[in-house]
Amino acid sequence: MPELPEVETTRRGIAPHVLGNAVSKVIIRQPRLRWPIPTQITRSLPGHKLLSLNRRGKYLLFGFAHGSLILHLGMSGSLRVLPTDTPARKHDHFDLVFGPQCLRLRDPRRFGAVLWTSEPVEQHPLIASLGPEPLSENFTGEYLFKRSRRRRIAVKQFIMDGKTVVGVGNIYASEALFQAGILPTRPCGGISAARYARLASTIREILASAIESGGTTLQDFLQANGNPGYFAQELQVYGRNGESCPSCGSAIRRQIIAQRASYYCTRCQR
């Protein structure tokens, strides 16, 4: 599932091709994604210039003078810059056309979303409840410590909650907890401020490194240029059940936490 690094990689890849350009056409081939694509955008968007392209959590926010297009890649989506005349394939559901080139959404599982709002985008229900960005100044160990008090859920589940912090997906949560030396099953309310400071730091480091590597490709994700993400080569524990821990040599274990596969070392993490 594309998480923050993959979405940010996509944003950086497509922005130079579309910012400041006017939409010439909108093509909806399959309107039934996670929510129906609003058909009125085929009439309301052409002729309008794209003024901004931002990211909030896992959402891409396309800003126009009269509103914002909100796009989510779902579990298997990718967004690529292609010549407009490139033949559409089976799972190519949506095109935002800018003259000779287009942004094409490919989403085999159709869990992605293309939505429109004419209100301030930060007030949209999908955006308003999100926690801080993990690469922002608002995300600190002190923040995690205060928010976790009197809570008993596993720390991995806690940091994957978008209301706590956005974009720390399953892969990156496992990797950050390993580097911070924290067992993913530990109740979040019992972790000290000092350990949360370390965790916040490792989350920032891992996400920044993943962005520089173009994200992580395990199955479906592709960058805007069609290349895979290369951070998979740097994973220390995720997907390595039974292999030797890179720090101590013990066997890495796999456990389901909140319906997600988690990987950790019982000797290095406590």
N, C-alpha and C positions, 0 to 999 in steps of 0.2 A: 504494500500500500504506500503510495507516495506520501512522504512526510515533509516536514519543513525544509530540509536540505534539497529534496527533489523539486519541491515547488519553487524555492528560491532560485535553484539552478535554471528551471524553466523560465522564470521571470527574467532573469538576467540574459538568457539566451534569445528571447523573443523581443525584448524591449527595443533594441536598436533598429529592428525591422518595422516596427509599427508605431512607435510614439511620434506624435505630430502628424500622422497620416489620417486621411478621412476614410471611413468605411464606405465601400462602393456597393457591397451586397452582403446579405446574411443568408446562409443556406442551412436549413434544418432538414436533415434526412430522416432522423429518428427523434421525435420529440419526447419519447417516454424514457427519460433517465430516472434518477432518484426522485426528482420532481419534474413535472412537465415543463419543457422549455416554453417560455411565453412567446407565442407566435407574433405578437405585436412588434417585436424587435426587428422583424423582417421589413417593417414599414418605418419604424421610428429611428433606426440607427443609420441607414445609408445617408451619406452627405455630412455626417457629423465627424469631427476630428477627435482622435484619441488624445486626451490631454495628460493623462497620468496612467501608470501601470504599477500598482503597489501590491504588497502581499500582507495579509493578516492571518497568522497561523498557517493553515493549509489552503486558504482561499486566495485566489488571484482577483484583484479589484481593478477593473478597467474603467477609468474615469472619463466621462463625457460632460459637456456643459449642462446637459439636461438629466443626468443621472449616472448610475454605475451598473456595469455588468459584473456579476459575481460568478466566478467559475471555480469549480472544485473537480479535481481529477479522479475522485472516488478511489476504488481499490486497484484499478488496473489501467487508468487513463494516462494518456500522454498528449501533449500539445506541441505541434510542429509547424515550422514555417516552410511552406511549399509553394511552387508555382501554381497559380490558380487553375491551370489546365491539367494538373496531376489527377489521373483517374482515382475516384474514391474506391476504397476497399470496403469489405463487409462491415467492419465495425467503426467506420468513419461517419460520425453522426452529426457533426456541426462544423460549419466553416464561417469564419469572420474574414471577409474578403477586403483586401486593401489594394485595389488595382491589379497589378500583375502577380501579386502573391497573396497568400491567405494563411490564417492560423487554422489548423485543422485538429479537431478533437477526436481522438480515437479512444474508445472506451468499451472493450469487449464485454465487461460484466454489467455495464450501464448503471453503476452506482455513483457516477459523477453527477454534476449539476451545472446548469447554465441558468442563471436567474437575473432579473432586472429589478432595480429599485430607483425611484425618482426622489426618494428621501435621502438625507445624509447617510452614507453607507455604514458609518459606525453605529447607527441606530438600528440597523437591520437585526432581526432576532438571532440570526446565525452568527453575527459578529459581536453584538453588544455584551454577551455573557462571557466572552473569551478572557482568559487570564493574560498576564504580561508576556511579551515576547522574550524568549530566553537569551537573546543577544542584546537586550536593552539594559539600561541602567536600573530599571525597576526590578529586575530579576536578580535577587541576592540570596545568600544563605540565610540571612536574617529573615527575609520574606518567607522562605520555605519553613523555617523553624516556627515562626509565629502562626502560620496558616495550618501547620500540622498538629498543634497542641490539642490534646484531648480527642484525637482521632486514632482509630485502631486499624484502619485498612493497611494493607501491605504498601511499603514505600514505593514499590514499582508501580502499583496501581495509582498511587497518589501523584507521582510525577507525570503519569500518562494522561491524567485528567486535564482536559483543555481548559477547565475553569481554574485550575491551579497554575498551569503554564502551558502555552501552546506549542505544538510541534514536536514534543519529545515522544516519538513513536516507539514501537516495540523494540526495534533494532537498537536505537540510540539509548533507550532506557537501560537495556541490558548492558551495553557497552559502558555507559556512564557509571552505573552502579559497580561494575567490576573495577574500573579505574579508581573509584572512590573507596573501594574496599567495603562496601555495604551490601549485606545479604538482601536480595530483593523481597524476601518474605517478611522482613522485620516490620513490625507495626510502626507506621510513620510517626506516631506521637511519642515514641520512645527514643528517638534519635536526637543527639545533642546538636547544639548550635554550631559547634566546631565542625562536626561531620557534615552538616548541611552546607556549611561554607565550602568545604571541599567538593561536595556533590554539585553545587551550583557552578563552581569553576570547571569541573570536568564536563558538565553538560554543555557549557559554552564552548569549551575547547573541541569537543567531539563534533558538535554541530558545525562549527566554523571549518573544521578540517573536512567534514563531509561535503560542505558546500564547495570548497576549493577542489575537491575530487570529482565534482559533478554529480554528487548523490550516490545512492547505492542501488545497483541493479541486481536483483535476485531472480526475478521472473520477467515482469512486463515493462518496467519503467525505462524510458528512453529520454535523453536530453532533446532540446528543441532541434538540434542538428542531426538527430538520429543516432548518436553515439550512446552507449551505456554509461552508467555512473560507475566510477572506479573505486569508491570507498569500500566495496565488498572485500577488496584485497587487504584492507587494514583491520578487518574485524578480529577482535581478540577472543571473544567467547560466543557470539551469536552464531547459531547453526553448527556449533562444534561439539555436540553431545558426544561424550566418550573420549574425546581427544585430550591431549595433555594441556594443562594450563600453561600459558606462555611465561608465567611468573614463577610457579612452584613445581610444575610437573604433575600435579594431581589431576584426576580425571574431571573434566567439565561435566556438569550435570544439567539435565533439562527437567523443568517442572512447569505445569500449567498454573498460571496465576491470573485470575480474573479473565479466564478463557483465552489467554494468550501464552504462547510458548516462551519460557524464560530460561536463560542459560547463565550459569554462575559457577564459581569455584568455592567449595565449602571451607577450604583452608585460607584463601586470601580474603574472603568476604565474610563479615560477621555482623 
